[in-house]
């Protein structure tokens, strides 16, 4: 009987200990988040103090225009009903809240979808060609050759020149009457090509210029990735009888996967919003042939009359949503493939 009583006491004590442990665990879980924040602030207060001004400035520079743009996209704001001053006279804003009407009009109208279609073609074409050329040049420059440093410097040159200077130079080359390209064609007995005055040729021209500007970045990034692949892998594969294509497929491409995913994402976002090339080279023309989403949003705010701030803001928000969706889907695909990003 004493043994039974002792066993019951031990079991009860064990149960009490488990209950107290659960209680402490629950309390720790409830306050764990706040405690972690307090510990982080107390230990890394100097880092937080250094980061705070940057976060504040970014919040003001990016946060306020973003919130303002979202608000204007929900109204019918234009040049005639926004708050403005004419001389000493101050005119208050008279625009009204319209809800999601602007988004409905944009998504159901043909202009947004048509411009989106060309923007996607423009982005995919530029990114794919840029990646292919950058990878080819990176493989060439990764080998030992005479004058390799000179070749690298020359290939990086388009990246070093300011973008607007490069675009104006290409605009001169594309000139239908005095451009060097057409003069070379005339020397070979070929008629002049309307590089920027024909819709098809204009699309080809803007893609070529953007590829020329984007190849140096892609090449440098991929060259760095190639140099991080151990040379022993190639030597072992070559000793096993693997050919050049097999080494490229089974060693080079897997070794560049992490670098490739990053540069493709960045290049896609940059190209999707590549305003200078389209605006300075063709201004979206001829007609609306080369107009992409970001240049059309600019046109709503600064070129048409009256300036349609609500429509411009709506297109800007839609561009942001499209890029966020792309980044989320891209990240999900990478995680399914085992990539951590």
C-alpha positions as CSV (number, residue, x, y, z in Angstrom):
1,X,0.0,0.0,0.0
2,X,2.9,2.3,0.8
3,X,4.4,1.5,-2.6
4,X,1.1,2.4,-4.4
5,X,0.9,5.7,-2.5
6,X,4.5,6.5,-3.4
7,X,3.8,5.7,-7.0
8,X,0.8,7.9,-7.0
9,X,2.8,10.8,-5.4
10,X,5.5,10.4,-8.1
11,X,3.0,10.4,-10.9
12,X,1.3,13.5,-9.5
13,X,4.5,15.3,-9.1
14,X,5.5,14.5,-12.7
15,X,2.1,15.7,-13.9
16,X,2.5,19.0,-12.0
17,X,6.0,19.4,-13.5
18,X,4.7,18.9,-17.0
19,X,1.8,21.3,-16.3
20,X,4.2,23.9,-15.0
21,X,6.5,23.3,-18.0
22,X,3.6,23.9,-20.4
23,X,2.7,27.0,-18.5
24,X,6.2,28.4,-18.7
25,X,6.4,27.4,-22.4
26,X,3.2,29.1,-23.2
27,X,4.2,32.2,-21.3
28,X,7.5,32.2,-23.1
29,X,5.8,31.8,-26.4
30,X,3.5,34.7,-25.7
31,X,6.2,37.0,-24.7
32,X,8.9,35.6,-26.9
33,X,8.4,38.0,-29.8
34,X,8.5,41.1,-27.6
35,X,11.4,39.8,-25.7
36,X,13.4,39.1,-28.9
37,X,12.7,42.7,-30.0
38,X,13.8,44.1,-26.7
39,X,17.0,42.1,-26.7
40,X,17.7,43.1,-30.3
41,X,17.2,46.8,-29.4
42,X,19.4,46.5,-26.3
43,X,22.2,44.6,-28.0
44,X,22.2,46.1,-31.5
45,X,21.0,49.7,-30.6
46,X,23.9,51.2,-32.4
47,X,23.1,49.4,-35.6
48,X,19.4,50.5,-35.3
49,X,20.5,54.1,-34.7
50,X,22.6,54.0,-37.9
51,X,19.9,52.5,-40.0
52,X,17.1,54.7,-38.7
53,X,17.9,57.8,-40.8
54,X,18.2,55.8,-44.0
55,X,14.9,54.1,-43.3
56,X,13.3,57.5,-42.5
57,X,14.6,59.1,-45.7
58,X,13.5,56.1,-47.9
59,X,10.1,56.2,-46.2
60,X,9.7,59.8,-47.1
61,X,11.1,59.6,-50.6
62,X,9.3,56.4,-51.6
63,X,6.5,56.0,-49.1
64,X,4.8,59.3,-49.6
65,X,4.8,59.3,-53.4
66,X,3.5,55.7,-53.3
67,X,0.7,56.5,-50.9
68,X,-0.1,59.7,-52.9
69,X,-0.2,57.7,-56.1
70,X,-2.5,55.1,-54.8
71,X,-4.9,57.8,-53.5
72,X,-4.9,59.6,-56.8
73,X,-5.6,56.4,-58.7
74,X,-8.9,56.2,-56.7
75,X,-10.0,59.6,-57.9
76,X,-10.7,61.5,-61.1
77,X,-7.8,64.0,-60.6
78,X,-6.5,65.8,-63.6
79,X,-4.9,69.1,-64.5
80,X,-8.1,71.1,-64.1
81,X,-9.4,69.9,-60.8
82,X,-6.3,69.5,-58.6
83,X,-5.2,72.1,-56.1
84,X,-3.1,74.8,-57.8
85,X,-2.1,78.5,-57.7
86,X,-2.4,80.9,-60.5
87,X,-0.6,84.1,-59.6
88,X,-1.9,85.2,-56.2
89,X,-5.1,83.1,-56.6
90,X,-5.2,79.8,-54.9
91,X,-7.7,77.3,-56.3
92,X,-8.6,74.3,-54.1
93,X,-8.9,70.7,-55.3
94,X,-12.3,69.7,-56.7
95,X,-11.6,66.1,-57.8
96,X,-13.8,63.3,-56.5
97,X,-13.3,59.8,-55.1
98,X,-14.1,57.2,-57.8
99,X,-13.1,54.0,-56.0
100,X,-11.8,51.2,-58.4
101,X,-13.4,52.7,-61.5
102,X,-10.0,53.7,-63.0
103,X,-8.7,50.2,-62.5
104,X,-11.8,48.7,-64.1
105,X,-11.5,51.0,-67.1
106,X,-7.8,50.3,-67.5
107,X,-8.2,46.5,-67.3
108,X,-11.2,46.3,-69.5
109,X,-10.0,48.8,-72.1
110,X,-7.9,47.9,-75.1
111,X,-5.1,50.4,-74.5
112,X,-3.7,48.9,-71.3
113,X,-3.8,45.3,-72.5
114,X,-2.3,46.2,-75.9
115,X,0.5,48.2,-74.2
116,X,1.0,45.3,-71.7
117,X,1.4,42.8,-74.6
118,X,4.2,44.8,-76.2
119,X,5.8,45.5,-72.9
120,X,6.0,41.7,-72.2
121,X,7.4,41.0,-75.6
122,X,10.0,43.8,-75.1
123,X,11.0,42.5,-71.7
124,X,11.2,38.8,-72.6
125,X,13.2,39.6,-75.8
126,X,15.6,41.9,-74.1
127,X,16.3,39.7,-71.1
128,X,16.7,36.5,-73.1
129,X,19.0,38.0,-75.7
130,X,21.0,39.9,-73.1
131,X,21.4,36.7,-71.0
132,X,22.5,34.6,-73.9
133,X,25.0,37.2,-75.2
134,X,26.3,37.8,-71.6
135,X,26.7,34.1,-71.0
136,X,28.6,33.6,-74.3
137,X,30.9,36.5,-73.7
138,X,31.5,35.5,-70.1
139,X,32.6,32.0,-71.2
140,X,34.9,33.5,-73.8
141,X,36.5,35.9,-71.3
142,X,36.8,33.2,-68.7
143,X,39.5,31.5,-70.8
144,X,43.1,32.4,-71.0
145,X,43.8,34.5,-74.0
146,X,46.0,37.4,-75.1
147,X,44.6,40.8,-74.4
148,X,41.8,39.5,-72.2
149,X,41.9,42.6,-70.0
150,X,41.5,44.9,-73.0
151,X,38.5,42.9,-74.2
152,X,36.9,43.1,-70.8
153,X,37.4,46.9,-70.6
154,X,35.9,47.4,-74.1
155,X,32.9,45.2,-73.4
156,X,32.2,47.0,-70.1
157,X,32.4,50.4,-71.9
158,X,28.7,50.6,-72.7
159,X,27.9,50.2,-69.0
160,X,30.3,53.1,-68.1
161,X,28.8,55.6,-70.5
162,X,25.7,57.4,-69.2
163,X,22.5,55.9,-70.6
164,X,21.1,59.0,-72.2
165,X,24.4,59.6,-74.0
166,X,24.4,56.1,-75.4
167,X,20.7,56.4,-76.5
168,X,21.4,59.7,-78.3
169,X,24.4,58.1,-80.0
170,X,22.3,55.3,-81.3
171,X,19.6,57.8,-82.4
172,X,22.2,59.4,-84.6
173,X,23.3,56.0,-86.0
174,X,19.6,55.2,-86.8
175,X,19.0,58.5,-88.6
176,X,17.3,57.6,-91.9
177,X,19.1,60.2,-94.0
178,X,22.4,60.9,-92.3
179,X,22.9,57.9,-90.0
180,X,26.0,55.8,-90.4
181,X,24.0,52.5,-90.6
182,X,22.1,53.6,-93.7
183,X,25.3,55.1,-95.2
184,X,26.9,51.7,-94.9
185,X,23.9,50.1,-96.5
186,X,23.9,52.6,-99.3
187,X,27.6,51.8,-99.9
188,X,26.5,48.2,-100.5
189,X,23.7,49.2,-102.8
190,X,20.9,48.6,-100.2
191,X,18.1,51.0,-99.8
192,X,17.9,53.0,-96.6
193,X,16.0,51.4,-93.7
194,X,13.5,53.4,-91.7
195,X,14.9,52.3,-88.4
196,X,12.7,54.6,-86.2
197,X,9.9,55.4,-88.6
198,X,8.6,52.0,-89.3
199,X,6.7,50.1,-86.4
200,X,8.5,46.8,-87.0
201,X,12.0,48.3,-87.4
202,X,11.4,50.6,-84.5
203,X,10.7,47.7,-82.2
204,X,13.8,45.9,-83.4
205,X,15.9,49.1,-82.9
206,X,14.8,49.7,-79.3
207,X,15.4,46.1,-78.4
208,X,18.9,46.2,-80.0
209,X,19.8,49.4,-78.0
210,X,18.6,48.0,-74.7
211,X,20.5,44.7,-75.3
212,X,23.6,46.7,-76.0
213,X,23.2,48.6,-72.8
214,X,22.4,45.5,-70.7
215,X,25.0,43.0,-71.9
216,X,27.9,44.4,-69.8
217,X,26.1,44.0,-66.5
218,X,25.0,40.5,-67.4
219,X,28.5,39.5,-68.6
220,X,30.3,40.8,-65.5
221,X,27.8,39.1,-63.1
222,X,28.0,35.8,-65.0
223,X,31.8,36.0,-65.3
224,X,32.0,36.3,-61.5
225,X,29.9,33.2,-61.2
226,X,32.1,31.3,-63.7
227,X,35.2,32.2,-61.7
228,X,33.6,30.8,-58.6
229,X,33.2,27.3,-60.1
230,X,36.1,25.0,-59.1
231,X,38.3,24.2,-62.0
232,X,38.8,20.6,-60.6
233,X,35.3,19.8,-61.7
234,X,36.1,20.6,-65.4
235,X,39.3,18.6,-65.2
236,X,37.6,15.6,-63.7
237,X,34.8,15.7,-66.3
238,X,37.3,16.0,-69.1
239,X,39.3,13.0,-67.8
240,X,36.0,11.0,-67.7
241,X,35.5,11.8,-71.4
242,X,32.9,14.5,-71.1
243,X,32.6,16.8,-74.1
244,X,32.4,20.6,-74.2
245,X,28.6,20.6,-74.3
246,X,28.3,18.0,-71.5
247,X,30.7,20.1,-69.3
248,X,28.6,23.2,-70.0
249,X,25.3,21.5,-69.3
250,X,26.3,19.6,-66.2
251,X,28.8,21.9,-64.6
252,X,28.6,25.4,-65.9
253,X,24.8,25.9,-65.9
254,X,24.3,24.3,-62.4
255,X,27.2,26.4,-61.1
256,X,25.7,29.6,-62.4
257,X,22.1,28.9,-61.2
258,X,22.2,31.2,-58.1
259,X,23.8,34.0,-60.0
260,X,21.5,33.5,-63.0
261,X,18.3,33.7,-61.0
262,X,19.4,37.0,-59.4
263,X,20.5,38.7,-62.6
264,X,17.4,37.5,-64.5
265,X,15.1,38.9,-61.9
266,X,16.9,42.3,-61.7
267,X,17.1,42.5,-65.5
268,X,13.4,41.8,-65.9
269,X,12.5,44.5,-63.4
270,X,14.8,47.0,-65.0
271,X,13.7,46.2,-68.6
272,X,10.0,46.3,-67.7
273,X,10.5,49.9,-66.4
274,X,13.2,50.9,-69.0
275,X,12.0,54.5,-69.5
276,X,15.1,56.2,-71.1
277,X,15.6,53.9,-74.1
278,X,12.0,54.1,-75.3
279,X,11.4,57.8,-74.4
280,X,14.7,59.2,-75.8
281,X,14.8,57.0,-78.9
282,X,11.3,56.9,-80.2
283,X,9.1,58.6,-77.6
284,X,6.8,55.6,-78.0
285,X,6.5,56.0,-81.7
286,X,5.9,55.7,-84.5
287,X,2.4,56.2,-83.3
288,X,2.1,54.0,-80.2
289,X,4.2,51.1,-81.7
290,X,6.9,51.1,-79.0
291,X,5.0,52.5,-76.1
292,X,5.5,50.5,-72.9
293,X,3.5,50.8,-69.7
294,X,5.9,53.2,-67.9
295,X,6.2,55.6,-70.9
296,X,2.4,55.6,-71.4
297,X,2.0,56.4,-67.7
298,X,4.4,59.4,-68.2
299,X,2.4,60.5,-71.2
300,X,-0.8,60.7,-69.2
301,X,0.8,63.0,-66.7
302,X,3.0,65.2,-68.9
303,X,2.0,65.1,-72.6
304,X,-1.7,64.9,-73.1
305,X,-4.1,67.8,-72.3
306,X,-5.6,67.9,-69.8
307,X,-3.0,66.0,-67.8
308,X,-4.7,62.9,-66.4
309,X,-3.0,62.3,-63.0
310,X,-5.6,59.7,-61.9
311,X,-5.0,57.5,-65.0
312,X,-1.2,57.9,-64.7
313,X,-1.3,56.8,-61.1
314,X,-3.6,53.9,-61.9
315,X,-1.1,52.6,-64.5
316,X,1.8,53.1,-62.1
317,X,0.1,51.1,-59.4
318,X,-0.8,48.3,-61.9
319,X,2.9,48.2,-62.9
320,X,3.9,47.8,-59.3
321,X,1.4,45.0,-58.8
322,X,2.5,43.2,-61.9
323,X,6.2,43.3,-60.8
324,X,5.3,42.2,-57.3
325,X,3.3,39.3,-58.6
326,X,6.2,38.3,-60.9
327,X,8.7,38.4,-58.1
328,X,6.5,36.3,-55.8
329,X,5.9,33.7,-58.5
330,X,9.5,33.7,-59.5
331,X,10.5,33.2,-55.8
332,X,8.0,30.4,-55.4
333,X,9.3,28.6,-58.5
334,X,12.9,28.9,-57.3
335,X,12.0,27.5,-53.9
336,X,10.3,24.5,-55.5
337,X,13.5,23.9,-57.4
338,X,15.5,23.9,-54.1
339,X,16.9,27.4,-54.5
340,X,17.0,29.7,-51.4
341,X,16.3,33.3,-52.3
